[in-house]
Structure formats: C-alpha cells, structure tokens
Amino acid sequence: MQPSLQPKSRALLGRIGDVDLRLLRVFKAVADCGGMAAAELELDIAMSTISRHVKDLEERLGLVLCRRGRAGFALTPEGEKLYAAAGQLLAATESFRGSLHDIHQRMGGDLHVAVFEKTASNPEARIAEAVARLRGEAPQLTLHLHVGTIAMIERGVMDGQFQLGVVPEHRRSESLVYDDLFGETMRLYAGKGHPWFRAHRQPFDWADLRRQQLAALGYHSPNLMLAHARHLERAASASDQEGVATLVLSGTYVGFLPDHYAEPFVRAGRLRAVAEQTLNYRCRFSCVHRREPAPSRAAQAFREALLQAHGGAAGAGA
C-alpha cells in the first residue's frame, strides 16, 4: 500500500521574508549558471556557502530542487517549476522597488535590459549613446545589461525579468510594444577553403545557395524566416552568431552573418562575402517592453533615450 503524503508546513508556504528572497536569488543564480561551481563568480561567495543556501531552501520548502553529482548539475521537475516562479517573484520585487522610486520622483534601484548579441559593433546601433544619456539623467540607477537570444529576451520581458529588450524583429507579440530603432545587413560568407571563397565574383543566386551546405541559427529569427522563405535547408545549426561564424570559418559551410561582425574576419583573409548584391537581407531591431503594466520611470527614461539616440520619438511603437 502506497504511504499517504503528509502536507508540508514549510516557511515559504506562509510568509515570505528577506531570508527566503535571498535563498531564492542564490538558487536562481545557480540555475542560470548551470551549477554551484559556476555560480561562485556570479555570486562572489564560496561554493560551500552556495551549497548550504540551496540545502536550506530545499529544507524550508520540503523539496529536492536539483541533482548534483558525476552526471552533472540538473534541476528536478520541482526545481524547474520553482525556478520559473522565483523568476517572476524576484522580478516583481524589483518592479516594486522601481515603483517606490517613482513615488519618490527619483530614478534609482535596478534596471534590467536585455540586448541581442553582436550589436556593439553595428555602426547603426546607438545603444551606448542611450546608456550615456541615461547615466547623465539617473546617476543613482544601477543598469544591468544582459545578452541573449530573441526568445529568451522576449520571454524575459513578458515575465518581468527584464524591463526592456532590444531584438531583431521577426514576429510581433500582442503582449509587447515595439519601437523601431536601427537596422542590420546580413551577408552570405564563405570561409577560406570553401570553393565559394575563391569564386566570390561568380553571379551566384538563391538557387545556387540551395545546393550548398548552409549553417544558420537554430531558433526562430529573421535568419530562420529567410531559410523558410527561400527554401534553404540547414546542414548545421548554431545557438548564436559566434557559432555560425565558427562553422563558416571551417571552410565547410556558408552562412549569413552581420556585415559589421564579419568585417575583422574579412580583413584577416579568413572570410569573404559571396554575391553581395544578391545573397543578403536586412533586418530591423526594436526596443520592446510589456504592454501592461506600464514601464517604470527608469525603464521609460531609457526607452526615450534609445529613441532619441536613434532619431525616433517616444510612443512611436505603442
């Protein structure tokens, strides 16, 4: 006969205090870093202390949150559910702090912004200029800049983990507001050793590309939408532009990369753009924020700084 489950009377099933929030922050950092050893640098505390905090949280909850051993670190199903819930709770506490600053008519606390990769080298991007504007307006504000995939950024903005995101547009969500910022040119590149590297002046077209080994991003993005629209099959996929570049540099694949990011490789003679006038596409980047609730005063200030830096006007994407 299966024993009956006893109800758990644990701390976090009642009132949540500062200790609980601190333990949840440690747990979330461990999950984000993929293990306790990796979280040492992120949290700047000893691994033994991190382990004790996670154990304390498990005891307070009456749950096993993660497995650690020779097989590596992994969240249990309960741990995955708590990770999602903790992200929402911690984001809500940051939002509450931001609201208090709004009430006091000052911009302080923390602002979390997520940006798609490889934007710093884009001459059309003026994100750094917007940061400088925000810094001058709100010197007490602590800005946290995150880099991630489109899906991670959009999900994080929707969940409240990030107050703003900067992503290449591929499909719009009704839950988000989009403000157009800047563009980017993606060109097809071949690496040294690939037949197209030596024959770059040939008038290749999309039909020719379909017969090549293409490396591309492996998630929903303008890159993937192009592949579908042009009926291109991917021979290899990567989780980011760095991965695509590595595959192309092997001389085995061709792939689309931002022209500004590929430029140093081109100068070094390791990459070459192929059929530049034909095999290319443009994508636009937008600032995104949740439609409801309205952005905090700090988030709105950075949104306006982004729009001003890129020649736009606040409210353009609402």
C-alpha positions in Angstrom: 0.0 0.0 0.0 1.4 3.4 -1.0 2.0 5.7 2.0 -0.1 8.8 2.2 1.6 12.1 1.5 1.9 14.4 4.5 1.1 18.0 3.9 4.3 20.2 4.1 4.2 23.0 6.6 7.2 25.0 5.4 8.4 28.6 5.7 7.7 29.5 2.1 4.2 28.2 2.2 3.4 31.0 4.6 5.0 34.5 4.9 8.0 35.2 2.6 10.8 37.1 4.3 14.1 38.6 3.3 15.9 35.3 4.1 13.6 33.5 1.7 14.2 36.0 -1.1 18.0 35.8 -0.5 17.9 32.0 -0.8 15.7 32.2 -4.0 18.2 34.6 -5.5 21.0 32.2 -4.8 19.0 29.3 -6.3 18.2 31.2 -9.4 21.8 32.2 -9.9 22.9 28.6 -9.6 20.3 27.5 -12.1 21.2 30.3 -14.5 24.9 29.4 -14.3 24.3 25.7 -14.6 25.8 24.6 -11.3 27.2 25.8 -8.0 30.9 26.0 -9.1 29.9 28.2 -12.0 27.8 30.4 -9.7 30.8 31.2 -7.4 32.0 34.0 -9.6 28.5 35.3 -10.3 27.6 35.5 -6.6 31.1 36.1 -5.2 30.6 33.7 -2.4 32.2 30.3 -1.7 30.7 27.2 -3.2 30.3 25.7 0.3 28.1 28.7 1.2 26.1 28.4 -2.0 25.6 24.6 -1.3 24.4 25.4 2.2 22.0 28.1 0.9 20.4 25.7 -1.6 20.1 23.0 1.0 18.5 25.5 3.4 16.0 26.4 0.7 15.2 22.7 0.0 14.6 22.1 3.7 12.4 25.2 4.0 10.3 24.0 1.0 10.5 20.3 1.7 11.5 19.7 -1.9 14.5 18.4 -3.8 15.4 21.1 -6.2 18.5 19.9 -8.0 20.7 16.9 -8.6 24.4 17.2 -8.5 27.0 14.5 -8.9 29.1 12.8 -11.6 26.3 13.2 -14.1 26.5 17.0 -13.7 24.0 19.5 -12.4 20.3 19.4 -13.3 17.1 20.8 -11.9 14.4 18.4 -10.8 10.9 18.9 -12.2 10.1 20.6 -8.9 13.2 22.7 -9.3 12.2 23.8 -12.8 8.8 24.9 -11.6 10.3 26.8 -8.7 12.9 28.4 -11.0 10.1 29.9 -13.1 8.1 31.0 -10.1 11.2 32.5 -8.5 12.0 34.5 -11.6 8.5 36.0 -11.5 8.7 36.8 -7.8 12.1 38.4 -7.9 11.1 40.4 -11.0 8.1 41.6 -9.1 10.2 42.7 -6.1 12.4 44.7 -8.5 9.3 46.2 -10.1 8.1 47.1 -6.6 11.4 48.8 -5.8 11.1 50.7 -9.1 7.6 51.8 -8.2 8.9 53.2 -4.8 11.5 55.2 -6.7 8.7 56.5 -9.0 6.6 57.5 -6.0 9.6 59.5 -4.6 10.1 61.0 -8.1 13.7 59.8 -8.4 15.3 57.2 -10.6 17.2 54.7 -8.6 17.3 51.0 -7.9 18.0 48.4 -10.7 17.1 48.4 -14.4 17.4 45.1 -16.3 17.8 45.4 -20.0 18.4 42.5 -22.4 20.1 43.0 -25.8 20.5 40.7 -28.8 24.1 39.6 -29.4 26.7 41.4 -31.6 25.1 44.8 -31.6 28.1 46.7 -30.1 29.9 46.5 -33.5 26.9 47.7 -35.5 27.5 51.3 -36.7 23.8 51.8 -36.9 23.2 50.9 -33.2 23.3 53.8 -30.7 22.7 51.8 -27.6 25.9 53.0 -25.9 24.9 56.6 -26.6 21.5 55.9 -24.9 23.3 54.4 -21.9 25.3 57.6 -21.6 22.1 59.7 -21.8 20.5 57.6 -19.1 23.6 57.7 -16.9 23.6 61.5 -17.0 19.9 61.7 -16.1 19.9 59.0 -13.4 23.3 58.5 -11.9 21.9 56.6 -9.0 20.4 53.9 -11.2 22.1 50.6 -11.5 21.9 49.3 -15.0 22.1 45.5 -15.7 22.8 44.7 -19.3 22.0 41.1 -20.4 22.7 39.4 -23.7 20.6 36.6 -25.1 18.6 35.0 -27.8 15.4 36.6 -29.2 13.1 34.1 -27.4 15.0 34.5 -24.1 14.7 38.3 -24.3 11.0 38.4 -25.3 10.1 35.8 -22.7 12.1 37.7 -20.0 10.4 40.9 -20.9 6.9 39.3 -20.7 7.8 37.7 -17.4 9.1 40.9 -15.9 12.7 39.6 -15.6 13.8 42.4 -18.0 12.2 45.8 -18.2 13.3 46.4 -21.8 14.7 44.3 -24.6 16.4 45.1 -27.9 15.7 42.4 -30.5 15.7 41.9 -34.3 12.0 41.8 -35.3 10.7 38.5 -36.7 7.2 38.3 -35.5 5.3 40.5 -33.1 3.6 39.5 -29.8 0.4 41.3 -28.8 1.8 41.4 -25.2 4.7 43.7 -26.2 5.1 47.2 -27.5 7.7 47.6 -30.3 9.7 50.8 -31.0 11.8 50.7 -34.2 15.5 51.6 -33.6 18.0 50.6 -36.2 18.9 48.1 -39.0 21.4 45.5 -39.8 22.7 44.0 -43.1 23.3 40.2 -43.2 25.5 38.9 -46.0 26.4 35.4 -47.0 30.0 34.4 -46.2 32.3 31.6 -47.2 35.4 30.6 -45.2 38.9 30.0 -46.5 39.0 26.5 -48.0 35.4 26.6 -49.3 35.0 26.6 -53.1 32.9 29.8 -52.9 35.7 31.6 -51.1 37.8 31.5 -54.3 34.9 32.1 -56.7 33.4 35.1 -55.0 32.9 37.1 -58.2 30.6 34.4 -59.7 26.9 35.5 -60.0 25.6 33.0 -57.5 21.9 33.2 -56.7 19.4 31.7 -54.3 19.1 28.5 -56.4 22.9 28.0 -56.2 22.7 28.5 -52.4 20.2 25.7 -52.1 22.9 23.3 -53.3 25.4 24.5 -50.6 25.9 23.3 -47.0 24.3 26.2 -45.0 25.0 26.9 -41.4 22.3 29.0 -39.7 20.8 30.0 -36.4 18.7 27.1 -34.9 15.9 29.1 -33.4 13.1 31.4 -34.7 14.7 34.5 -36.0 14.9 36.6 -39.2 17.6 34.1 -40.2 15.2 31.1 -39.9 12.4 33.0 -41.6 14.7 33.7 -44.6 15.6 30.0 -44.8 11.9 29.1 -44.9 11.0 31.8 -47.4 13.9 30.9 -49.8 13.5 27.1 -49.2 17.0 26.7 -47.8 17.9 23.6 -45.9 20.3 23.9 -43.0 23.2 21.5 -42.9 24.3 22.7 -39.5 22.7 24.9 -36.8 24.1 27.1 -34.1 22.8 28.8 -31.0 24.3 32.2 -31.8 26.2 34.2 -34.4 29.5 33.1 -32.9 28.5 29.5 -33.6 27.6 30.3 -37.2 30.9 32.2 -37.7 32.9 29.2 -36.4 31.1 26.8 -38.7 31.7 29.1 -41.7 35.4 29.6 -40.8 35.8 25.8 -41.0 35.6 26.2 -44.8 32.9 23.5 -44.9 29.7 25.7 -44.7 28.4 29.0 -45.9 26.3 31.2 -43.7 24.8 34.6 -43.1 26.5 36.9 -40.6 26.1 40.7 -39.8 28.5 42.5 -42.1 29.9 44.6 -39.2 30.7 41.4 -37.2 32.3 39.6 -40.1 34.5 42.6 -41.1 37.5 41.7 -39.0 37.5 38.1 -40.4 37.3 39.6 -43.9 40.2 41.9 -43.3 42.2 38.9 -42.0 41.5 37.0 -45.1 39.5 34.3 -43.3 36.0 35.1 -44.7 34.7 36.5 -47.9 31.2 37.8 -48.7 29.6 36.0 -51.6 27.3 37.6 -54.2 27.0 40.7 -52.0 24.3 42.3 -54.2 22.1 39.2 -54.3 22.7 36.9 -51.3 21.9 39.3 -48.4 19.0 40.6 -46.4 18.1 43.4 -43.9 16.5 43.1 -40.5 15.3 45.8 -38.1 15.9 46.0 -34.4 13.2 47.2 -32.0 13.0 48.1 -28.3 10.3 46.0 -26.6 8.5 46.4 -23.3 5.4 44.9 -21.8 2.1 46.5 -22.8 0.8 46.1 -19.2 1.8 47.2 -16.7 3.3 50.5 -17.9 7.1 50.8 -17.8 8.7 52.1 -14.7 10.0 55.7 -14.7 13.6 54.4 -15.2 12.6 52.0 -18.0 10.6 54.8 -19.7 13.6 57.1 -19.4 15.9 54.5 -21.1 13.3 53.8 -23.8 13.2 57.5 -24.6 17.0 57.7 -24.6 17.1 54.8 -27.1 14.5 56.5 -29.3 16.3 59.9 -29.1 19.7 58.2 -29.9 18.2 56.5 -32.9 16.3 59.5 -34.2 12.8 58.3 -33.1 10.1 59.7 -30.9 8.7 58.2 -27.7 5.4 56.4 -28.2 6.1 55.6 -31.9 5.5 51.9 -31.4 2.7 52.0 -28.9 
